[in-house]
Structure formats: C-alpha cells, structure tokens
Amino acid sequence: MLGIIGGTGLAEPNQFGWGGLERQQRVETPFGNDHNDKVTVEYWRVDSKELLFLPRHGFKHSTPPHRINYRANIWALKNLGVTKIIAVNAVGGITSTLKPGSFVVPDQLIDYTSDREMTFFDGLTSSVSHIDFSKPYTESLRALIIKAAGDVASRNGSKESIVDHGCYACTQGPRLETAAEIKRLAADGCNIVGMTGMPEASLAREVELEYACLAFVVNLAAGVGSLPIKLAEVFDKADSCRAFIAETLEVCISKLHF
C-alpha cells in the first residue's frame, strides 16, 4: 500500500480535489507522548486503489516540526500495511534559481536537527542496529515521481521548474534560518531547506519502507531573496502548488502496483 505524508498547506487530501475518502482511523503506537499520543490517518481510494494519507503536522496544522512524533507516524504506516511512502515537503530555495513554485525531488540530505527521537534502534524498545543510509531516498520511487511530474508539466503546458536532484537541509525549526545559516548550508552543498525531512527518511529506512520526497519551493531562503519571509506568502504559494502536486501524485498512484 502507498502512504502519502502531507506537510505545510497539505493537511488533507480533499484539498487535492480527491473525493474518495473511505474512513479515518486513530492508531495507538508504542511511541506516544503527551503532545501527540495517537496517529490519525485517512484511507482514500484514488484510481480505484486504496492508499493512506497522514498529515505530519496534524489535520489542523497544530504540531510544529520539532514536536512531530516521527517514530509514531512511521510505525503506524508500517503496521497498517504501507510499503512505499511519498513525502510532500514545503521548502525554501537556497539557490536563486530555485524560485517559489519550483519542484525538487532530492537525492541527498543533511540533518541539522537536534533533540528529536530519531531511531527505533535505541536499545530500549528494540535492539541496536545500524542502517546503510548512503542514499537516503529510494531511487525507483524518485524516478517515478520525476517522470510523473514531467508528464504532468508536459501535458498541461506548465512552466513549473522540476529539478531531479538536490540536497535537502533539515533544520530544527520552528523558526526560519538566519542569512548566515543559509550561507553555511549552501557551502555544505545544500540546495533546499526544510524542517521535516528528518528523521522521517531514516525511520522509514529502518523499517524497510521505500521512501522518496516531492519538495516544492514556497520561498527563497533567508539572504537569498531581498525581502523578509512572510508566513502568509508561504501558505499562498503552497496553495498555488497544490493542483500540480495532486496531479503528480495521481500519476504516481496510477503507475504503482499495490
């Protein structure tokens, strides 16, 4: 089964225009905490296929990036039968060519977060193990997203910029970065910056789920653009990207066998 994790501006699939909601389910996990003790997922039927949708910030966008219960989210998807995850992430563009409205399917990431529960292999709830994370995203799933986005852009005569590689910098949040921090991320080789890419990706690898990211640029990062970043404009850009994201996901769903 396919699981879709939605981020900023994408808290529920009916924003995509999908009309196939079957049911909502609350899932108890071994990783509950006082802020997010249960995981809520929705079962949707799209292109006659059942899939799971999980909003990482909650359906009311009430959970900030550093308080998301990533372990609970990934555990719930795994135990509900998901085998592949497409994560949708709003990001900032670190290079001036990645303007708002661009789409990126990253192939690498660097984790700058701290104090997050970031592994199932903590020696407390499970034995200690070490995953290979050389390539953090599943290449076959990346290729599917890249092809789907290209097909949608071609079919619609769209002008969306689709970048088939990049390095995602995951920062702690919830504040946005300083201009000096963005300069450092650029020097490290990062192209886009967000707050939710980790430990989501590594947890998926730990439980052997295929995982790839469709990132959409909602703002130029600090110091790259000339104007202060305004949250209202970020959400407006997310709204304007939604139709393209929905069509791309629909093409991916039609091509996947599950």
N, C-alpha and C positions, 0 to 999 in steps of 0.2 A: 504494500500500500504506500501511496505517496503522502508525505506530510509537508504542508506549507507553513512556514513561520513568517508571520507578518510583523512589520515594525511600524515606525512612525508614519502616521497618516493612513495606515492599512490595518485597522483594528478588526475588521470584519469583512468577509467575502461579499456581502451584499453591496459593498462599495465598488466591487468589481462588476456588478451587474449580473452576478450569478444568482439563479433562482432556485437552486437545488438543495436547500438546507433540509437535512433529514432529521437531525436531532443534536442536542447539546449534552455534553457529559462532563461531570466533575470527577476528577480522578485523585484518589489519595495515593501518595507516594511515600517512600521511606525518608524523603528529604524535605519534609515540611519545615517551615519556620513561621514565626509569628506574623510576618508580613505577607507571606504568600504560601499558605499551608496546603492548598489544593490547586490542581491544574485544571482549567476549563478548556475543553476542546470542542470543536464542532465537526460533525460528519456532513460532508457535502457530496452531491452527485453531479459531476460535470462530465460531459461527453459520455454519459452512461457509466462512468466509473466513480466509485466511492473513494473519497480522499478525506484526510484530516486537516483541519485548519487550526492553528494555535497562534494567538496574538501574544507576542513575548512581553508586551507592556500591559497586558490585560485588555478586556474589551472596552474599557473606558480610558485607556492610556493612563493608568493610575500608578504604574510601577516604574520608577526611574531605572536607568541602565545598571547602576551598581547594586540595586536591590532585587533584580530579577533572579528568580530561583532557577538558574540554568540547569542544574542537575535534575530537579523535579521535572522540568519541561522535557528534557531529552529522555529521561527514564519513562515518562508517561507515553511518549510517542513510540518508543521501542516496545513497551509492554502492550500497547494497543495494536501492534502488528505493522507499524511503519517500517519500511526497509530503505526508503530514499527520502531525503529532505531537500527541498529548495527553500533557502532562506532569502527573504527580501529585506534589504537594509537601506535606509536613507543615510547618505554620507556627504561629507564635504570634499570638494575638489582641492587637492594640494597643488596641482599644476594648473596654470591659467588656461590650458587647452581643455581641461575637464570642467566645462561650464555647467551651470544648473540646467538640468534636462538631459545630461549625458547619462548613458548606462554603461556599467562596467561589470565584467564577470571576472573577478580577481583570481589569480592563480597562486598568490602568496599572501602571507600576513605576518605582522609583528605585533606581539602582545605587550602593551604598556600598562596593563591594568594591575591593580593590587587588591589584596584582601577579599578576593572572590573565592567562593567554594568552587574549585576548578577541576576536580577529578573525582571519579568513582573509586580510584585506586588509592585510598587514603590510609589503608592499613587498619581502619576502624570498622568500616562497613563492608570491606572486601579486601582481598589480598593485594599486595603491592605488585604492580606490573608496569611496563614501560612500552608505549606505543611508538611506532615509527610515524613521524609527523613531518617528514621531509617535504611532502606535497600535501598541504592541509585540505585541499579540495579534491573531490572525486573527478578525475579527468573526463570520464564518459558523460557524467551529468553536466559538467561545464560545457562540453561540446554540444550537448543537446540544447542548453539554454542559449548559447551563442548562435546556433543555427536557427532556433525558433525566433529569436529577436531579429535576426537578419531577414528572415522570411516575412515577419510582420511589417518591418520597415519598408521592405520592397513592395509588398502587397498594397500598402497604404500610401505609398509615395512619400513616406515620412522623411523628415530631416534629422531624426534622432541620431546622435552620435553613439555608436556601440563599440566599446573597446573590449577586446577579447582577452585581455590580461591586465595585471596590475597587482600592486601590493597594498593590502588593507592594513592601516594602522588602527589598532583598537585601543582607545584611551579610556580612562576611568569614568569621566563624567561625574555628575550631570552637567557641570559647567562646560562651556566650549573652551577651546585651547587658546593660549596666548600666541601672538605672532611669532615669538621666539621658539615656542614649542613646535609650531608648524614648520619653521625653518629647519629645526632639528630632524623632524620626521622626514622632510624632503631629503636632507643629507643622508638619512638612513636608507633611502631608496623607496619610500612610500609614495603612493600616488593619490590615495583616498584615505579619509579618516572617519571613523565612526566609533560608537561606544558599546556595540552589542555583538561584535563578531567573535569574541572570545569570552568565556570558554566554550561557547556553543559548538564551535567547529571541532575542538579537541574532544569534547564529551561524546559527540557523535562518532568520532573515530574509535573511542574507547569501547563503545558498544557495537561497533562494526556496522554502522549505518552509513550509506552513501550520502554525501553532503556537498552542496555547492551553493554559491551565493549570487544573487542578482542584485547588484547595488545600483542605486540611482542617485545622482548628484543633486542635492537640493540647495547648495550654497557653495560659494568659494570660501575656502578656509581662511582663518584669520591671517591678515597680512598679504593674502593673495589678491583679494578684491580690495577696492578702495573704500567701501562703505562698511559701517558696523553691521554685524549679522543680526537680523531681526527674526524672532521665532515665528511671527505671523507669516513672513515671506517663505520660511522653510515649509510650513504647512500648506501654503498656497502652491508651492512648487510640487509638493507631494501629491496634491490633488490633481495637478495638471499631468503628472506622470502616470496616474492610476490606470487610465484606459490602455496605454501601451503595455504596462505590466500585466494587466488582466489578459490581453490578447496573447502575450508571450507565454504566460502560464498555460493558457488554454491549448496552445500549440504543443507545449511540452507534455501536457496531460494526454493529448491525442496520440502522441508518439510513444509513450511509455506503456509497457505491458505490466499490468498489476491488477 
